[in-house]
Amino acid sequence: MLRGAALSPLKRPKATAPLHDTTARLPGLRVEAEHLAAYERVCAFPTGRDELPVTYPHILGFPLAMRLMSRRAFPLPLLGLVHTSIGIDQHRDLSPGHSYELGVRIPELRPHRRGTEAVVVTELRAAGEPEPVWESTSTYLARHRTDTPAPDTAEPAAGQLPRVAEWRLHGDLGRRYAAASGDRNPIHLHPLTARAFGFPRAIAHGMWTVARCLAEYGAHGPVHVQARFKAPVLLPGSVVYAARGPAFELRAAEGERVHVTGEVTPLTR
């Protein structure tokens, strides 16, 4: 991450830039019980179950993704990249006791109405199995001026989902999640470091917001999750979790600002 930060001022993002050396693998991966328990606590997943939380493989793959995006050959600046969406396909319950192989790749860059998006694919395979048991596709946006902006794909406005719970988020949430996940982006850690990047206060990690929603939803087993990050969650603050059927959202406790929208649906082959 430090290397990527140092190289960021030297990079000028372009959607047509070639991609080189954008695959990384980690064989023989085993889950550390203490690391898993810390993640479950900070995201409010049930602890002590013989099942990995549906978002947990993402943080296992996060160091590999950072390694790829911090390389000199990666054409987008690491500083300022915004996680805009994630889709997850979990094909079965994942046991913490199994050995896995983790792979991360960046198959493409694509134009966005506000800049350029990098597509990052993470795949988790059980040892000895050819097909992924878990896979995700994330998009990360590098904002810059575009001459030919892509069409606006914003979702049409819809009625609010019914309120299920309200959560008060403390100012140290970013630091606690960073300790559990390894994502120590300065925008999440302290008001002073967040202000350097244009935020009035530290903001919650996007993947924490999704994980917390899925913990409340109870998502597990063969499942497809799609989530979109709409607006940052300032810390400290209060948010409302709302859900109906497959849909969920996280919104401000006061006002109509929506932070995250998503769906959880059973996955069938």
Order of alpha helices (4+ residues) and beta strands (2+ residues): alpha-beta-alpha-alpha-beta-beta-beta-beta-beta-alpha-alpha-alpha-beta-beta-beta-beta
